[in-house]
Amino acid sequence: MPSFLLEVGTEELPATFVEGAIAQWEAMIPASLKEQYLTCESVKVYATPRRLAVVIAGLPQQQPDREEEIKGPPASAAFKDGKPTKAAEGFAKKQNINLEDIEIRPTPKGDFVFVLKQIPGRKTSEILTELIPQWINRLEGKRFMRWGDGDIRFPRPIRWLVALLDKEILPLSIPNGSETISSDRHSQGHRVLHSNSVSIAEATDYAETLGKAFVEVDPQTRKTAIANQVKVAANSVGGEAEIPEELLNEVVNLVEWPTAVVGTFDADFLVLPPEVIKMVMVTHQRYFPVLDTHGNLKPYFITISNGDPAKAAIIASGNERVIRARLADGEFFYKTDLKKPLENYLPDLENVTFQEDLGSVRDKVNRIIANADRIGKQLEVSEGELAQIKRAALLCKADLVSQMVYEFPELEGIMGEKYALAGGEPEAIAKAIVEHYLPKGASDRLPTNIISQVVALADKLDTLVSIFGLGMLPTGSSDPFALRRAANGVVNIIWSADLPLNLHELLKDLTTDFVNSHPNAMLGLIHHLEDFFLQRIRTLLQDEKAIDYDLVNAVLGDEDIEYKERVLQDLLDVRDRALFLQEIRGDGTLDIIYETINRSTRLAKQGDLDTGELQPNAVINPSLFEKSSEQAFMEALEDLIPNTQAALETRNYRQLVTALAAIVPTVTQFFDGENSVLVMDSNPKVQRNRLNLLGLLRNHARVLADFGAIVKG
């Protein structure tokens, strides 16, 4: 059972590509081996900035022999008057068989010719030679390049190949114009610590051999080593390391032999907001910050070197010069920005374009203020809160034209909060300036108070209405204005803060305003926006709230205008109904009512009862009753009314489900008991009366969900 090693040696690869390539190979290589009927004990992918590698253990010497059934042309085309046609002869020639080996078999689409071929297994070495170029060429990523005069595309030039099947070199050549990259057993060690080439004797020796050449090929081992070294280094200066996961993952793929180096900076720079210092350290320089026991920054940083550990002092000194210059710039920008209040930056926003057809960022601010005013009034906030909301909306984008944010765009909102507080703005307004950008991703935190929440909603809804209004809808993976994230943010803010916002009415007002000011606005803007929100609600319920797909369908309705409006009028209600359905599915309560409600719902479709009707006396004629079960059904429906009203008014769906469970025996008697009835009676009036009974039950259940969409578990 041989082992196989492939190493693709390159110039320094981008860290993001390395991380993605590992995941791609971990999926791609086992799948391609399986397609070739090759089993193995393990597939281990290794990577550093200068190489991608895989070691496959426990491969067979060759594929197993196998039988394969191959379908040919229709029998009517392969044979005419019992004699083979050119179609049959061509099929036999292509499959390298005799005409006598052809069989005719029936299929759902008629008779076809088949052949059962005995296929001998090919050598594993031959198959690997074919697969390796595919593994390399199918890798995906950003900014691929060509080099030399060849056509190969890869993030960086490929410089060497190692391909070993146990101890033997697997001959492989990759032509690239006038250059050919050929496989052998020679790899490269660490660029600084081991400049000579490395000979790998056997595939299974790969990690150990490279380790002796100061290359740790296992990313997970490097990650653990870096985290441990950073912690020890921080402790050496009396602090604790802050290790952002995203930074750690990036640094892992920037080095082959990591060494933690401690650097320092002038403590006077600590007067800068910590966010500025961390931005310089983490985002721009890939340094790990050092904190004291209270979580405050200390004047130290830790960098991970890929150089000679003996030169740590020189490396630290070079990094100290870099961060000193960056922090000095930050200090200058910060002091300059503080010379005027935040409101004084507003005129400069007129010179910043938001979108060509939508005007400047200052124009957007005006729309945010109007949106925020409308949202605040709908939520019936106090006059004081509304004043703060409008003030925060006015200032929310002002820091975009500050020198600090111009230099460090990642600090938008963060610096706005600092400058607002420095200018004497109330804390709630300052917090809203930074929090109105939230959430920035699926797992990000959300705005924490009503001021922040309303401004965040106003901003996101302006972007959605405006960009949709121009017809610039997201398509596939293309979403340059992050409209999906904006819509998700709107829904999650409403859900997290339990805001009783009527999104249907709000969208109607906002789209009307947009259409009035933009005569060429997209037709059907409100419908496109509402459908988009319904898609996002569906996704959030399934992915973030873990609601089963059919229960999501049941609360959203399928092309049901009534349900669509109800969802957008009360997002809290649709959330609660979905969560409640999932709960009663889990505890078995749903099973008690499912069959009866679902059967009634299906039959009720044969009638014409309005889905909003709940009162039996309005649509039921007792004089048409022929069996006692009908009278009992009607009385049970009357008893159901107060429970349904309570559910509508207070969202007490447990009370409704308890009442629905109580009616089940009565409806069962109606369907199947001693006094059961034939719903589809030959008398149209009797039939309609019975369908109305079922329709009323359906309507009561619809207050919770469309049971016709629920799939029995």
Sequence and secondary structure as in RCSB ss.txt:
>XXXX:A:sequence
MPSFLLEVGTEELPATFVEGAIAQWEAMIPASLKEQYLTCESVKVYATPRRLAVVIAGLPQQQPDREEEIKGPPA
SAAFKDGKPTKAAEGFAKKQNINLEDIEIRPTPKGDFVFVLKQIPGRKTSEILTELIPQWINRLEGKRFMRWGDG
DIRFPRPIRWLVALLDKEILPLSIPNGSETISSDRHSQGHRVLHSNSVSIAEATDYAETLGKAFVEVDPQTRKTA
IANQVKVAANSVGGEAEIPEELLNEVVNLVEWPTAVVGTFDADFLVLPPEVIKMVMVTHQRYFPVLDTHGNLKPY
FITISNGDPAKAAIIASGNERVIRARLADGEFFYKTDLKKPLENYLPDLENVTFQEDLGSVRDKVNRIIANADRI
GKQLEVSEGELAQIKRAALLCKADLVSQMVYEFPELEGIMGEKYALAGGEPEAIAKAIVEHYLPKGASDRLPTNI
ISQVVALADKLDTLVSIFGLGMLPTGSSDPFALRRAANGVVNIIWSADLPLNLHELLKDLTTDFVNSHPNAMLGL
IHHLEDFFLQRIRTLLQDEKAIDYDLVNAVLGDEDIEYKERVLQDLLDVRDRALFLQEIRGDGTLDIIYETINRS
TRLAKQGDLDTGELQPNAVINPSLFEKSSEQAFMEALEDLIPNTQAALETRNYRQLVTALAAIVPTVTQFFDGEN
SVLVMDSNPKVQRNRLNLLGLLRNHARVLADFGAIVKG
>XXXX:A:secstr
   EEEEEEES   HHHHHHHHHHHHHHHHHHHHHTT   SEEEEEEETTEEEEEEES  SB   EEEEEEEEEH
HHHEETTEE HHHHHHHHHHT  GGG EEEEETTEEEEEEEEEE   BHHHHHHHHHHHHHHT   SS B  TT 
   BSS EEEEEEEETTEE   EEEETTEEEEEESEEE  TTT  SEEE  SGGGHHHHHHHTT    HHHHHHH
HHHHHHHHHHHTT EE   HHHHHHHHTT SS EEEEEE  GGGGGS HHHHHIIIIIIT  EEEE TTS EEEE
EEEEE S GGGHHHHHHHHHHHHHHHHHHHHHHHHHHTTS GGGGGGGGGGSEEETTTEEHHHHHHHHHHHHHHH
HHHTT  HHHHHHHHHHHHHTTGGGGSHHHHH GGGTTHHHHHHHHHTT  HHHHHHHHHTT   STT     SH
HHHHHHHHHHHHHHHHHHHTT   BTTB TT HHHHHHHHHHHHHHHT    HHHHHHHHHHHHHHH TT  TTH
HHHHHHHHHHHHHHHHHHTS   HHHHHHHH SS HHHHHHHHH HHHHHHHHHHHHHHHHTTHHHHHHHHHHHH
HHHHTTS   TT   HHHH  GGG  SHHHHHHHHHHHHHHHHHHHHHHH  HHHHHHHHHHHHHHHHHHHHSTT
   SS SSHHHHHHHHHHHHHHHHHHHTT  GGG    
